[in-house]
Each structure stands twice: as C-alpha cells, then as structure tokens.
Amino acid sequence: MKKRIPVFKTEAEERRFWKAHDSADYMDWSDAQTIVLPKLKPSTKTISLRLPESMVDELKLLANKRDVPYQSLLKVFLSERIDRELRQVG
C-alpha cells in the first residue's frame, strides 16, 4: 500500500518534503508514461571566453558557409567534442 501524499501549503514546503522522501513510497512508477516537452529549452549560462582573433575569424567563415550564427556553430562543435570525449571515457 502506497503512502498518501500530504497537502503542501507552499512550493518550498513541497520541495523540502521531496528532498527527504522517496517518491516510490508514494506512487507506482510502473504506470508512468514518458512524455516529450518539445518547447522546453535547457537552461543556459553566459560565459566569457577569450579566443585568438584568427580562430574567431575562421569560425565566422565556417558559420557563414553554413548560414548559421558563429556562436551556434561553436556550441555544435563543443557538443560534438564533449560527446566524443565522454564515449571514449565511458
């Protein structure tokens, strides 16, 4: 028998509760359905990155050939490299 989820007065109270309790004690996850949230964007963080001017110029040239902003191309390059490195380690 699953425990009953309490009624919370605030989000902060609920957050504290779930930090200290296992949700499996309160709900049957075997019935859960996977959902996709297509409009949900991951959180981003602004960073400052110093690169040689020649590297930025080359990046802009490559981005221009692909008709994308150079910052977006840089994110793609970083993502691909991170994935490759993680596959080699794991």
DSSP file (Angstrom, degrees, kcal/mol; ACC not computed):
  #  RESIDUE AA STRUCTURE BP1 BP2  ACC     N-H-->O    O-->H-N    N-H-->O    O-->H-N    TCO  KAPPA ALPHA  PHI   PSI    X-CA   Y-CA   Z-CA
    1    1 A M              0   0    0      0, 0.0     2,-0.1     0, 0.0     0, 0.0   0.000 360.0 360.0 360.0 128.2    0.0    0.0    0.0
    2    2 A K        -     0   0    0      1,-0.1    24,-0.2    24,-0.1    23,-0.1  -0.463 360.0-110.9 -78.3 148.0    1.4    3.4   -1.0
    3    3 A K        -     0   0    0     22,-2.8     2,-0.4    -2,-0.1    -1,-0.1  -0.374  35.5-105.1 -73.4 157.8    1.6    6.2    1.4
    4    4 A R        -     0   0    0     -2,-0.1    -1,-0.1     1,-0.0    23,-0.1  -0.707  29.0-122.1 -88.2 132.7   -0.6    9.2    0.9
    5    5 A I        -     0   0    0     -2,-0.4    -1,-0.0    21,-0.2     3,-0.0  -0.588  32.3-125.7 -73.7 127.3    1.0   12.4   -0.5
    6    6 A P        -     0   0    0      0, 0.0     2,-0.5     0, 0.0    -1,-0.1  -0.223  20.6-106.2 -70.0 163.8    0.5   15.3    2.0
    7    7 A V        -     0   0    0      2,-0.0     2,-0.4     7,-0.0     0, 0.0  -0.801  37.4-146.8 -89.0 128.8   -1.1   18.6    1.0
    8    8 A F        -     0   0    0     -2,-0.5     3,-0.1     1,-0.1     4,-0.0  -0.775  15.4-157.0-103.0 142.6    1.5   21.3    0.8
    9    9 A K  S    S+     0   0    0     -2,-0.4     2,-0.3     1,-0.2    -1,-0.1   0.785  79.9  13.8 -83.6 -29.7    1.0   24.9    1.7
   10   10 A T  S  > S-     0   0    0      1,-0.1     4,-1.9     0, 0.0    -1,-0.2  -0.934  72.6-115.3-141.6 162.9    3.9   26.2   -0.4
   11   11 A E  H  > S+     0   0    0     -2,-0.3     4,-2.9     2,-0.2     5,-0.2   0.873 117.3  57.0 -65.0 -36.9    6.2   25.0   -3.1
   12   12 A A  H  > S+     0   0    0      1,-0.2     4,-2.3     2,-0.2    -1,-0.2   0.907 106.1  49.5 -61.2 -41.5    9.1   25.4   -0.7
   13   13 A E  H  > S+     0   0    0      2,-0.2     4,-2.1     1,-0.2    -1,-0.2   0.917 112.6  47.4 -62.8 -43.7    7.4   23.0    1.7
   14   14 A E  H  X S+     0   0    0     -4,-1.9     4,-2.6     2,-0.2     5,-0.2   0.905 110.0  52.8 -65.1 -41.0    6.8   20.5   -1.1
   15   15 A R  H  X S+     0   0    0     -4,-2.9     4,-1.6     1,-0.2    -2,-0.2   0.922 110.0  48.1 -60.2 -45.0   10.4   20.9   -2.2
   16   16 A R  H  X S+     0   0    0     -4,-2.3     4,-1.1     1,-0.2    -1,-0.2   0.900 111.1  52.3 -61.5 -41.1   11.7   20.1    1.3
   17   17 A F  H >X S+     0   0    0     -4,-2.1     4,-0.9     1,-0.2     3,-0.8   0.950 110.6  45.1 -61.3 -50.6    9.4   17.1    1.6
   18   18 A W  H 3< S+     0   0    0     -4,-2.6    -1,-0.2     1,-0.3    -2,-0.2   0.750 106.4  60.8 -71.1 -22.0   10.6   15.5   -1.7
   19   19 A K  H 3< S+     0   0    0     -4,-1.6    -1,-0.3    -5,-0.2    -2,-0.2   0.817 114.3  36.5 -66.7 -29.4   14.2   16.1   -0.8
   20   20 A A  H << S+     0   0    0     -4,-1.1     2,-0.3    -3,-0.8    -2,-0.2   0.499 114.0  60.3-103.0  -6.0   13.7   14.0    2.2
   21   21 A H  S  < S-     0   0    0     -4,-0.9     2,-0.5    -5,-0.1     3,-0.0  -0.927  76.1-121.3-129.1 149.4   11.3   11.3    0.9
   22   22 A D    >   -     0   0    0     -2,-0.3     3,-1.8     1,-0.1     4,-0.3  -0.773  15.8-147.1 -88.3 123.1   11.4    8.7   -1.9
   23   23 A S  G >> S+     0   0    0     -2,-0.5     3,-1.8     1,-0.3     4,-1.6   0.761  94.0  71.8 -62.9 -24.2    8.6    9.2   -4.4
   24   24 A A  G 34 S+     0   0    0      1,-0.3    -1,-0.3     2,-0.2     5,-0.1   0.737  90.7  59.9 -64.5 -21.2    8.4    5.4   -4.9
   25   25 A D  G <4 S+     0   0    0     -3,-1.8   -22,-2.8     1,-0.2    -1,-0.3   0.647 113.7  36.8 -75.7 -14.4    6.9    5.2   -1.4
   26   26 A Y  T <4 S+     0   0    0     -3,-1.8     2,-0.3    -4,-0.3   -21,-0.2   0.593 120.6  28.4-116.2 -17.1    4.0    7.4   -2.6
   27   27 A M  S  < S-     0   0    0     -4,-1.6     2,-0.9   -23,-0.1    -1,-0.2  -0.993  71.3-116.3-148.5 155.6    3.3    6.4   -6.2
   28   28 A D    >   -     0   0    0     -2,-0.3     3,-1.2     1,-0.2     4,-0.1  -0.795  24.9-173.3 -93.3 102.4    3.6    3.4   -8.6
   29   29 A W  G >  S+     0   0    0     -2,-0.9     3,-1.3     1,-0.2    -1,-0.2   0.603  72.7  80.3 -74.7 -10.4    6.1    4.4  -11.2
   30   30 A S  G 3  S+     0   0    0      1,-0.3    -1,-0.2    -3,-0.1    -2,-0.0   0.754  94.1  49.4 -68.1 -20.7    5.4    1.3  -13.3
   31   31 A D  G <  S+     0   0    0     -3,-1.2    -1,-0.3     2,-0.1    -2,-0.2   0.452  87.0 119.7 -92.1  -2.0    2.3    3.0  -14.6
   32   32 A A    <   -     0   0    0     -3,-1.3     2,-0.4    -4,-0.1    -3,-0.0  -0.303  53.1-145.4 -67.9 147.3    4.2    6.2  -15.5
   33   33 A Q        -     0   0    0     -2,-0.0     2,-0.3     0, 0.0    -2,-0.1  -0.909  14.6-120.8-113.3 141.6    4.2    7.3  -19.2
   34   34 A T        -     0   0    0     -2,-0.4     2,-0.3     2,-0.0     0, 0.0  -0.635  33.4-169.3 -77.6 134.1    7.2    9.1  -20.9
   35   35 A I        -     0   0    0     -2,-0.3     2,-0.5     2,-0.0     0, 0.0  -0.885  15.1-138.7-122.8 158.0    6.3   12.5  -22.2
   36   36 A V        -     0   0    0     -2,-0.3     3,-0.1     3,-0.0    -2,-0.0  -0.963   5.1-162.8-116.6 131.1    8.1   14.8  -24.5
   37   37 A L    >   +     0   0    0     -2,-0.5     3,-1.6     1,-0.1    -2,-0.0  -0.786  12.3 179.1-111.3  85.0    8.1   18.6  -23.9
   38   38 A P  T 3  S+     0   0    0      0, 0.0    -1,-0.1     0, 0.0     0, 0.0   0.733  77.2  49.7 -65.3 -23.8    9.3   19.9  -27.3
   39   39 A K  T 3  S+     0   0    0     -3,-0.1     2,-0.5     2,-0.1    -2,-0.0   0.466  82.7 109.6 -94.8  -0.4    9.1   23.6  -26.3
   40   40 A L    <   -     0   0    0     -3,-1.6    -3,-0.1     1,-0.0     0, 0.0  -0.638  55.4-158.5 -77.7 122.7   11.2   23.1  -23.1
   41   41 A K        -     0   0    0     -2,-0.5     3,-0.1     1,-0.0    -2,-0.1  -0.826  19.3-112.5-104.2 141.0   14.6   24.7  -23.6
   42   42 A P        -     0   0    0      0, 0.0     2,-0.0     0, 0.0    -1,-0.0  -0.341  40.6 -96.8 -67.1 152.0   17.6   23.8  -21.4
   43   43 A S        -     0   0    0      1,-0.0     2,-0.3    -2,-0.0     0, 0.0  -0.376  42.8-153.9 -64.1 145.7   18.9   26.4  -19.0
   44   44 A T        -     0   0    0     -3,-0.1     2,-0.4    -2,-0.0    -1,-0.0  -0.872   7.8-153.3-122.2 158.4   21.8   28.3  -20.4
   45   45 A K        -     0   0    0     -2,-0.3     2,-0.4     2,-0.0    -2,-0.0  -0.999  17.1-130.9-132.1 130.9   24.7   30.1  -18.7
   46   46 A T        +     0   0    0     -2,-0.4     2,-0.3     2,-0.0    -2,-0.0  -0.655  31.2 179.9 -81.2 131.8   26.6   33.0  -20.2
   47   47 A I        -     0   0    0     -2,-0.4     2,-0.5     2,-0.0    -2,-0.0  -0.891  27.6-125.5-127.5 161.0   30.3   32.7  -20.1
   48   48 A S        -     0   0    0     -2,-0.3     2,-0.4     2,-0.0    -2,-0.0  -0.929  30.1-178.5-105.7 129.6   33.2   34.8  -21.2
   49   49 A L        -     0   0    0     -2,-0.5     2,-0.6     2,-0.0    -2,-0.0  -0.982  16.3-150.7-134.6 121.0   35.7   33.0  -23.5
   50   50 A R        +     0   0    0     -2,-0.4    -2,-0.0     3,-0.0     3,-0.0  -0.817  24.1 171.0 -94.9 123.3   38.8   34.6  -24.9
   51   51 A L        -     0   0    0     -2,-0.6    -2,-0.0     2,-0.0     5,-0.0  -0.928  41.9 -92.9-126.9 151.6   39.9   33.2  -28.2
   52   52 A P    >>  -     0   0    0      0, 0.0     4,-2.0     0, 0.0     3,-0.6  -0.378  36.4-122.5 -60.0 142.3   42.5   34.3  -30.7
   53   53 A E  H 3> S+     0   0    0      1,-0.3     4,-2.7     2,-0.2     5,-0.2   0.873 112.2  57.0 -55.7 -38.7   41.0   36.7  -33.3
   54   54 A S  H 3> S+     0   0    0      1,-0.2     4,-2.2     2,-0.2    -1,-0.3   0.876 105.8  50.4 -62.7 -36.2   42.2   34.4  -36.1
   55   55 A M  H <> S+     0   0    0     -3,-0.6     4,-2.5     2,-0.2    -1,-0.2   0.913 111.0  48.0 -67.7 -41.8   40.2   31.5  -34.5
   56   56 A V  H  X S+     0   0    0     -4,-2.0     4,-2.6     2,-0.2    -2,-0.2   0.911 111.4  51.5 -64.2 -41.6   37.0   33.6  -34.3
   57   57 A D  H  X S+     0   0    0     -4,-2.7     4,-2.1     2,-0.2    -2,-0.2   0.910 111.4  46.7 -61.1 -42.6   37.5   34.8  -37.9
   58   58 A E  H  X S+     0   0    0     -4,-2.2     4,-2.5     2,-0.2    -1,-0.2   0.899 111.5  51.3 -66.9 -39.5   37.8   31.2  -39.1
   59   59 A L  H  X S+     0   0    0     -4,-2.5     4,-2.6     1,-0.2    -2,-0.2   0.914 109.9  49.6 -62.2 -42.8   34.8   30.2  -37.0
   60   60 A K  H  X S+     0   0    0     -4,-2.6     4,-2.6     2,-0.2    -1,-0.2   0.886 109.6  52.1 -63.3 -39.0   32.8   33.0  -38.6
   61   61 A L  H  X S+     0   0    0     -4,-2.1     4,-1.9     2,-0.2    -2,-0.2   0.937 111.9  45.4 -62.8 -46.9   33.9   31.9  -42.0
   62   62 A L  H  X S+     0   0    0     -4,-2.5     4,-1.2     1,-0.2    -2,-0.2   0.908 113.8  49.5 -62.9 -41.9   32.7   28.3  -41.4
   63   63 A A  H  X>S+     0   0    0     -4,-2.6     5,-2.1     1,-0.2     4,-0.7   0.902 107.9  53.8 -64.6 -40.9   29.5   29.5  -39.9
   64   64 A N  H ><5S+     0   0    0     -4,-2.6     3,-0.7     1,-0.2    -1,-0.2   0.892 105.2  53.9 -60.9 -40.2   28.8   31.8  -42.9
   65   65 A K  H 3<5S+     0   0    0     -4,-1.9    -1,-0.2     1,-0.2    -2,-0.2   0.821 114.5  41.5 -63.1 -30.3   29.3   28.9  -45.3
   66   66 A R  H 3<5S-     0   0    0     -4,-1.2    -1,-0.2    -3,-0.3    -2,-0.2   0.452 110.4-124.4 -95.7  -2.3   26.6   27.0  -43.3
   67   67 A D  T <<5S+     0   0    0     -3,-0.7    -3,-0.2    -4,-0.7    -4,-0.1   0.907  70.6 118.7  58.4  45.9   24.4   30.1  -42.9
   68   68 A V  S   <S-     0   0    0     -5,-2.1    -1,-0.2    -6,-0.1    -2,-0.2  -0.943  74.1 -91.1-132.6 156.4   24.3   29.9  -39.1
   69   69 A P     >  -     0   0    0      0, 0.0     4,-2.0     0, 0.0     3,-0.3  -0.412  35.0-125.6 -64.1 144.0   25.5   32.3  -36.4
   70   70 A Y  H  > S+     0   0    0      1,-0.2     4,-2.3     2,-0.2     5,-0.1   0.830 109.5  57.5 -65.2 -30.2   29.0   31.5  -35.3
   71   71 A Q  H  > S+     0   0    0      2,-0.2     4,-1.9     1,-0.2    -1,-0.2   0.896 107.2  49.0 -65.2 -37.6   28.0   31.2  -31.7
   72   72 A S  H  > S+     0   0    0     -3,-0.3     4,-2.0     2,-0.2    -2,-0.2   0.904 110.5  50.0 -66.6 -41.1   25.6   28.4  -32.6
   73   73 A L  H  X S+     0   0    0     -4,-2.0     4,-2.7     1,-0.2    -2,-0.2   0.898 108.2  53.4 -64.4 -39.4   28.3   26.7  -34.7
   74   74 A L  H  X S+     0   0    0     -4,-2.3     4,-2.6     1,-0.2    -1,-0.2   0.904 107.5  51.1 -61.5 -41.5   30.6   26.9  -31.7
   75   75 A K  H  X S+     0   0    0     -4,-1.9     4,-2.6     2,-0.2    -1,-0.2   0.893 110.2  49.9 -62.5 -39.5   28.0   25.2  -29.5
   76   76 A V  H  X S+     0   0    0     -4,-2.0     4,-2.6     2,-0.2    -2,-0.2   0.939 111.4  48.3 -63.3 -46.7   27.6   22.4  -32.0
   77   77 A F  H  X S+     0   0    0     -4,-2.7     4,-2.1     1,-0.2    -2,-0.2   0.920 113.9  46.5 -60.2 -44.5   31.4   21.9  -32.2
   78   78 A L  H  X S+     0   0    0     -4,-2.6     4,-2.7     2,-0.2    -1,-0.2   0.915 112.1  50.4 -64.1 -43.1   31.7   21.8  -28.4
   79   79 A S  H  X S+     0   0    0     -4,-2.6     4,-2.5     1,-0.2    -2,-0.2   0.919 110.8  48.9 -61.6 -44.9   28.7   19.5  -28.0
   80   80 A E  H  X S+     0   0    0     -4,-2.6     4,-2.2     1,-0.2    -1,-0.2   0.914 113.5  46.7 -61.9 -42.9   30.1   17.0  -30.6
   81   81 A R  H  X S+     0   0    0     -4,-2.1     4,-2.7    -5,-0.2    -2,-0.2   0.904 111.2  50.8 -68.6 -40.8   33.5   17.0  -28.9
   82   82 A I  H  X S+     0   0    0     -4,-2.7     4,-2.6     2,-0.2    -2,-0.2   0.928 110.7  49.6 -61.3 -45.1   32.1   16.6  -25.5
   83   83 A D  H  X S+     0   0    0     -4,-2.5     4,-2.2     1,-0.2    -2,-0.2   0.924 111.9  48.7 -58.3 -45.2   30.0   13.6  -26.7
   84   84 A R  H  X S+     0   0    0     -4,-2.2     4,-1.8     1,-0.2    -2,-0.2   0.920 112.2  47.9 -62.2 -45.4   33.1   12.1  -28.3
   85   85 A E  H  X S+     0   0    0     -4,-2.7     4,-2.0     1,-0.2    -1,-0.2   0.910 111.4  50.2 -62.9 -42.6   35.2   12.5  -25.2
   86   86 A L  H  X S+     0   0    0     -4,-2.6     4,-2.8     1,-0.2    -1,-0.2   0.871 108.6  52.5 -65.8 -36.4   32.5   11.0  -22.9
   87   87 A R  H  < S+     0   0    0     -4,-2.2    -1,-0.2    -5,-0.2    -2,-0.2   0.877 109.9  49.2 -65.3 -37.1   32.2    8.0  -25.2
   88   88 A Q  H  < S+     0   0    0     -4,-1.8    -2,-0.2     2,-0.2    -1,-0.2   0.878 115.8  42.5 -70.0 -37.2   35.9    7.4  -25.0
   89   89 A V  H  <        0   0    0     -4,-2.0    -2,-0.2     1,-0.2    -1,-0.2   0.915 360.0 360.0 -73.5 -44.2   36.0    7.7  -21.2
   90   90 A G     <        0   0    0     -4,-2.8    -1,-0.2    -5,-0.2    -2,-0.2   0.454 360.0 360.0 -81.8 360.0   32.8    5.6  -20.7
